[in-house]
Amino acid sequence: MIAEVILNSNAKQLNKVFDYKIPVNLSSKVKIGSRVLVPFGNRKTLDEGFVVNIKETSEFEVKEIQTVDETEYIFKENIKLAKWMANRYFCNVSDCIKLMLPPGTTTKIIENRVKEKTVSFVYLKKDAEEINEEIENKKIKSEKQIRLLKFLIQNDGALFSDLEIFADVSRAVVNTACKNGYVEIVEKQVERNPLANKVVQKTNNLNLNKEQENAFKVISDAIDDSLYSEFLLFGVTRLTEKQKYIYS
């Protein structure tokens, strides 16, 4: 299989696709939208690019893709939009693709990219009935181990941080249970929410003055009538009492 790759470059002469062979070991990982590292020209270092299409063969003698970033940020729909944007605004496709990447992941230096946030979950590896039986038969004697396992039975798994607080067990206790085959630790990716700690104050709707009401009605009527018109608004921003004092 052959991947058509757009190099991550601002150079206009590189605003086109280059064919690269998809090696067998990467065939299941390379998709449209994948970020890949490829050899280009006589450069000693690898160049980053984005896969924009996959096809069966190439008429050129091609080099192989070296590595692929398995984190999926860009998809087929994004590539289609990026091509439209590049044609519309006369810019490189790669520049449009980079606009769709999450903040902190646009740099070419992989080590400097923001890593996905992961957390540790702990789950039972043995059946709950079997664990309860081993507790009753005194096969499991440690009070902390018992407290850990009973908490997991009741909660069908838990965050490691929750186990420290609510079950009062340390990572060493969890690791011992893991070593003995009772539990398993699973790293899961979680979404970063930049607005999680942002306090948004509730505001009331502003009262429009007569001129604003007229402008709003004209624009609103045009939208309702599916008229894609252009409007030029004249006016000044509303000043706070402090600003009124400064400018008076």
C-alpha positions in Angstrom: 0.0 0.0 0.0 1.1 3.6 -0.8 0.4 6.7 1.4 0.2 10.1 -0.1 1.9 12.4 2.4 1.9 16.2 2.7 5.1 17.4 4.4 4.7 19.7 7.5 6.4 22.6 5.7 5.7 26.3 5.0 7.5 26.1 1.6 5.2 26.5 -1.3 7.1 24.1 -3.5 6.4 21.4 -1.0 2.6 22.0 -1.0 1.9 18.7 -2.8 1.7 15.0 -2.1 4.7 12.6 -2.0 4.2 8.9 -2.3 5.6 6.6 0.5 5.3 2.9 0.9 3.5 1.7 4.0 5.7 -1.1 5.6 3.9 -4.3 6.6 4.5 -3.6 10.3 2.7 -0.3 10.1 -0.1 -1.3 7.7 -2.7 -1.4 10.5 -1.6 1.9 12.0 -1.2 4.2 9.1 -4.5 5.8 8.2 -5.7 9.0 6.4 -4.9 11.7 8.9 -1.9 9.9 10.5 1.2 11.9 11.5 4.2 10.1 10.1 8.0 10.6 9.9 9.5 10.0 6.5 12.9 10.4 4.8 12.9 13.2 2.3 15.6 14.1 -0.2 19.1 13.8 1.1 18.3 15.1 4.6 19.8 13.1 7.4 16.9 13.7 9.7 13.3 12.5 9.1 10.6 14.9 8.1 7.1 15.0 9.6 4.1 14.7 7.3 0.4 14.0 7.2 -1.2 11.1 5.3 -3.9 12.6 3.1 -4.7 9.5 1.0 -4.0 5.8 0.7 -3.8 4.0 -2.6 -2.7 0.6 -4.0 0.4 1.5 -6.1 2.6 4.4 -7.2 4.3 5.2 -10.5 7.4 6.4 -8.7 10.2 4.6 -6.9 9.2 5.3 -3.3 10.8 5.3 0.2 9.1 3.8 3.3 7.4 5.5 6.1 9.6 5.1 9.2 7.3 5.7 12.1 3.7 6.8 12.8 2.1 8.7 15.7 -0.6 6.3 16.9 -2.5 9.1 18.7 -5.3 10.1 16.3 -5.9 13.8 16.1 -6.8 14.2 12.4 -9.4 12.2 10.4 -10.5 11.9 6.8 -13.1 14.7 7.3 -10.4 17.1 8.6 -8.2 16.4 5.6 -11.1 17.2 3.2 -11.7 20.5 5.1 -8.0 21.4 5.1 -7.8 20.9 1.3 -10.8 23.2 0.9 -9.3 25.8 3.2 -6.0 25.7 1.4 -7.7 26.3 -2.0 -9.9 29.0 -0.6 -7.2 31.0 1.2 -4.2 30.2 -1.0 -2.1 28.6 1.7 -0.4 25.2 2.3 -2.5 22.2 3.2 -0.2 21.4 6.1 -0.8 24.8 7.6 -4.5 24.2 7.6 -4.1 20.7 9.1 -2.0 22.2 12.0 -4.9 24.5 12.8 -6.9 21.4 13.7 -4.3 19.9 16.1 -4.9 20.3 19.9 -2.8 23.0 21.6 0.6 21.8 22.6 0.9 19.1 19.9 1.8 21.2 16.9 5.6 21.3 17.5 7.7 19.0 15.3 9.9 18.1 18.3 8.0 15.1 19.6 9.6 15.3 23.1 8.2 18.8 23.5 4.6 17.9 22.7 2.0 17.8 25.4 1.4 14.2 26.4 -2.1 12.8 26.8 -3.2 12.7 30.4 -3.6 9.1 31.8 -4.8 7.8 35.1 -4.4 4.5 36.8 -7.5 2.3 37.3 -7.4 -0.9 39.4 -9.7 -3.8 38.6 -10.2 -7.3 39.9 -8.5 -10.0 38.0 -10.2 -12.9 39.8 -13.9 -13.6 40.3 -15.4 -11.9 43.3 -16.8 -15.2 44.7 -13.4 -16.8 44.5 -11.8 -13.9 46.3 -14.4 -14.0 49.1 -13.9 -17.7 49.5 -10.1 -17.2 49.9 -10.7 -14.5 52.4 -13.0 -16.8 54.4 -10.5 -19.7 54.2 -7.8 -17.3 55.5 -5.7 -17.7 52.3 -5.7 -14.0 52.2 -4.7 -12.8 55.6 -3.5 -9.2 55.2 -6.0 -6.7 56.5 -5.0 -4.2 53.9 -5.3 -6.7 51.1 -8.7 -7.7 52.3 -9.8 -4.0 52.6 -8.5 -3.4 49.0 -10.3 -6.4 47.5 -13.6 -5.8 49.2 -13.6 -2.2 48.1 -13.0 -3.3 44.5 -15.7 -5.9 44.7 -18.2 -3.3 45.9 -17.2 -0.7 43.3 -16.3 -2.8 40.3 -12.9 -1.2 40.0 -11.6 2.2 41.1 -9.1 4.9 40.5 -5.9 4.4 42.3 -6.2 7.8 43.8 -9.6 6.8 45.2 -8.2 3.7 46.7 -5.6 5.7 48.7 -8.4 7.9 50.1 -11.4 5.6 50.6 -9.7 2.2 51.1 -6.7 3.6 52.9 -4.2 1.5 50.9 -0.9 2.4 49.4 0.5 1.6 45.9 2.7 -1.1 47.5 -0.5 -2.9 48.7 -2.0 -2.6 45.2 1.3 -3.8 43.6 1.3 -6.9 45.9 -2.3 -7.7 45.0 -1.3 -7.3 41.4 1.7 -9.6 41.8 -0.4 -12.3 43.4 -2.9 -12.2 40.5 -5.8 -10.6 42.3 -6.0 -7.3 40.6 -4.7 -5.5 37.5 -3.6 -1.9 36.9 -4.9 -0.3 33.7 -3.7 3.1 32.4 -6.5 5.0 30.7 -6.5 8.2 28.8 -8.7 11.0 30.0 -9.7 14.2 28.2 -8.1 17.4 29.4 -10.7 20.1 30.1 -9.2 23.6 30.0 -12.4 25.1 31.4 -12.6 22.6 34.4 -11.5 25.2 37.0 -12.7 28.3 35.3 -15.4 30.2 37.2 -18.0 31.7 34.9 -20.2 34.4 36.4 -23.8 34.3 35.4 -24.9 37.5 33.6 -28.3 38.9 32.7 -29.4 39.6 29.1 -28.6 43.1 28.0 -31.4 45.5 27.0 -30.9 46.7 23.5 -31.5 50.4 22.7 -33.7 51.5 19.8 -30.9 51.4 17.1 -29.7 48.0 18.3 -33.3 46.6 18.2 -33.7 47.8 14.6 -30.3 46.3 13.6 -31.2 43.0 15.3 -34.6 42.8 13.6 -33.2 43.3 10.2 -30.5 40.7 10.6 -32.8 38.2 12.3 -35.4 38.6 9.5 -32.7 38.0 6.9 -31.6 34.8 8.7 -35.2 33.6 9.0 -35.7 34.2 5.2 -32.5 32.3 4.4 -31.0 35.5 2.9 -27.2 35.3 3.2 -26.7 39.0 3.3 -23.9 41.2 4.5 -24.4 43.8 7.2 -22.1 46.6 8.3 -22.8 47.8 11.8 -21.8 51.2 13.1 -21.6 52.0 16.8 -19.5 52.1 19.9 -19.0 49.6 22.6 -20.9 50.0 25.9 -18.7 51.8 28.5 -18.5 50.8 32.1 -19.0 53.5 34.7 -15.3 53.6 35.4 -14.5 54.0 31.6 -17.1 56.8 31.4 -15.3 58.6 34.2 -11.9 58.2 32.5 -13.1 59.4 29.1 -15.3 62.3 30.4 
